[in-house]
Amino acid sequence: MPDELDALRHFRDETPGPSTGAWTRARAAIVAAQAHEAPAGREPGRRSPGRRSPGRKPGRRRVLWIVTVGAAAALAGLLAVLLPGSLASRGTGGQVETTAFVTHVEHALSELGHRNLIGYARSVYPPGYSAEPVSPGGLRVSPSTGAGSPWNVRYLVVWAYQRVSKESAFSAAGYRVFDLRFAPVHGTLTSTGVIYHSRTWWRGAIGPAPVQGGPPPTQCGPGIRLGTGGWPTFIRYELSCGEFTKGGQQRIGGIEAIQLTGNGGRETIWVNPRTYLPVRTVFSAPGGPQLQTDFGWFTPTRARLAELRLPVPPGFRQVAPPAQPSGPPPGR
Amino acid sequence: MEGAQPAAGDGRIVSSADFEAAFQQHFPPVYRFIARRVGPALAEDLAAETFATAYRRRGAFDPGRASLRSWLYGIAMNLVRNHWRAEQHLLALDARLVPEVDLSGGAGTVDERITAAMLAPRLAAGLAQLTRDQRDVLLLSAWAELSHEEIAAVLDIAPGTVRSRLSRARAALREHLGDFNFDLWTFDWPGLGSAPGGLDHA
């Protein structure tokens, strides 16, 4: 005999199930939880010992990895990452020898500007690598000088929205190594860095703030150069000129992504065929390590936008920003 | 997932496959449970946070103490409790809904739709009048379909307390639906007999 519980169940059954967006949002939250957790050797469920900003919540994210050197002017919101030997000839003034040199500039997610999306990216560095801010706008990634180096980094998490981005680096043990935030201030792109091992912070100017949306690709070649039209335009262009070739499909994070391979197999991008936005990228250095980045693209919410904030922890001392090195990093 | 270890095989969440399986199986019902209580906009965030929290605390899950789904609903309940006002507001809105019924289709189907459309605001009003404790127990039983023991684990109360709260909640809701005829699954219509068949659906 039916009763009030059946009536309630009827009420419940009219509720739609989770949308694709809800699934994506949940997967992103799980990925964020992973990003805030030590990668290996730690008891599941145990809190990471890394310093955390007060009130910081596991985030939502999005990110983009690109290999470019010194391409600040060309980038409108892209994070540029170089691995040893990769893309060395592609830079516009930078140089890469045996070490990785990462230049991040504000350009990467030009796509975000067009679509009003928040991008999240989480990159996994090979074991034994360090990442160190070497200028207000430069990050050097290179083989570590030793297990005790305070710059040893295993994960880099990036959030970006329009022309603001934040990068957070974590050690293999889950410690927060540094946070960098980039934002235009009165027409000048500025960066704020918080270095946790030294309990210091700095603020510096990089140069004129890039205009949202650079030029579209004008020539085919390895690497990722986003311009007007963002990812969809870039991917279509690279496919049209044969730089990238389509592979099979692979389910990544709940998305049936299409695999695109370019630069002699060194660059692989998995793309959501519905949006042409990247789901994952993998860059391989010749005979060297791989850099894998997973992406998420989300509508802006207050909680997600909060990921772009960078509060300076109490007691941290302000110092001068690091100076740009004149040549390749030492000791390589 | 990073740091994945071999599956334990005893119900614990150890490997990435364990967590993925739990996510695939339980996300839809947990999402719907939350959405029904606080609305779909807030549900997206709360359901996501439920599983992110579950991932972070997966090492603390003990299948010997609670079923996986009751553990997940426990996390969800803690999040939903922080949005009591949102739930009350949603119930108040639902209670004021003017029933809208799509009259296309067969007559029998229309009857069911009319009943459902009229029942929804009454149920919402009835739920809104329950105490928070009564509502939690009632909805974990009716919507999450947890056993008394599972509800006791979720809310950290004795099974006997679950039974008494559920009994009071059901009685209060039934009283609020006083003119609903559960046997005929329709409201009693004054002057028209018990069934809505007196309505002309043609």
Boltz contact constraints between the chains, C-beta under 6 A:
constraints:
  - contact:
      token1: [A, 2]
      token2: [B, 182]
      max_distance: 6.0
  - contact:
      token1: [A, 3]
      token2: [B, 182]
      max_distance: 6.0
  - contact:
      token1: [A, 4]
      token2: [B, 170]
      max_distance: 6.0
  - contact:
      token1: [A, 4]
      token2: [B, 173]
      max_distance: 6.0
  - contact:
      token1: [A, 4]
      token2: [B, 174]
      max_distance: 6.0
  - contact:
      token1: [A, 5]
      token2: [B, 142]
      max_distance: 6.0
  - contact:
      token1: [A, 8]
      token2: [B, 142]
      max_distance: 6.0
  - contact:
      token1: [A, 9]
      token2: [B, 142]
      max_distance: 6.0
  - contact:
      token1: [A, 11]
      token2: [B, 120]
      max_distance: 6.0
  - contact:
      token1: [A, 11]
      token2: [B, 123]
      max_distance: 6.0
  - contact:
      token1: [A, 12]
      token2: [B, 36]
      max_distance: 6.0
  - contact:
      token1: [A, 12]
      token2: [B, 143]
      max_distance: 6.0
  - contact:
      token1: [A, 15]
      token2: [B, 32]
      max_distance: 6.0
  - contact:
      token1: [A, 15]
      token2: [B, 35]
      max_distance: 6.0
  - contact:
      token1: [A, 15]
      token2: [B, 36]
      max_distance: 6.0
  - contact:
      token1: [A, 17]
      token2: [B, 28]
      max_distance: 6.0
  - contact:
      token1: [A, 17]
      token2: [B, 32]
      max_distance: 6.0
  - contact:
      token1: [A, 18]
      token2: [B, 28]
      max_distance: 6.0
  - contact:
      token1: [A, 18]
      token2: [B, 31]
      max_distance: 6.0
  - contact:
      token1: [A, 22]
      token2: [B, 31]
      max_distance: 6.0
  - contact:
      token1: [A, 22]
      token2: [B, 44]
      max_distance: 6.0
  - contact:
      token1: [A, 25]
      token2: [B, 44]
      max_distance: 6.0
  - contact:
      token1: [A, 25]
      token2: [B, 48]
      max_distance: 6.0
  - contact:
      token1: [A, 26]
      token2: [B, 47]
      max_distance: 6.0
  - contact:
      token1: [A, 26]
      token2: [B, 48]
      max_distance: 6.0
  - contact:
      token1: [A, 26]
      token2: [B, 51]
      max_distance: 6.0
  - contact:
      token1: [A, 29]
      token2: [B, 48]
      max_distance: 6.0
  - contact:
      token1: [A, 29]
      token2: [B, 52]
      max_distance: 6.0
  - contact:
      token1: [A, 30]
      token2: [B, 51]
      max_distance: 6.0
  - contact:
      token1: [A, 30]
      token2: [B, 52]
      max_distance: 6.0
  - contact:
      token1: [A, 30]
      token2: [B, 55]
      max_distance: 6.0
  - contact:
      token1: [A, 33]
      token2: [B, 52]
      max_distance: 6.0
  - contact:
      token1: [A, 33]
      token2: [B, 55]
      max_distance: 6.0
  - contact:
      token1: [A, 33]
      token2: [B, 56]
      max_distance: 6.0
  - contact:
      token1: [A, 34]
      token2: [B, 1]
      max_distance: 6.0
  - contact:
      token1: [A, 34]
      token2: [B, 2]
      max_distance: 6.0
  - contact:
      token1: [A, 39]
      token2: [B, 2]
      max_distance: 6.0
  - contact:
      token1: [A, 39]
      token2: [B, 3]
      max_distance: 6.0
  - contact:
      token1: [A, 40]
      token2: [B, 3]
      max_distance: 6.0
  - contact:
      token1: [A, 43]
      token2: [B, 59]
      max_distance: 6.0
  - contact:
      token1: [A, 44]
      token2: [B, 58]
      max_distance: 6.0
  - contact:
      token1: [A, 44]
      token2: [B, 59]
      max_distance: 6.0
  - contact:
      token1: [A, 45]
      token2: [B, 57]
      max_distance: 6.0
  - contact:
      token1: [A, 45]
      token2: [B, 58]
      max_distance: 6.0
  - contact:
      token1: [A, 45]
      token2: [B, 59]
      max_distance: 6.0
  - contact:
      token1: [A, 45]
      token2: [B, 60]
      max_distance: 6.0
  - contact:
      token1: [A, 58]
      token2: [B, 52]
      max_distance: 6.0
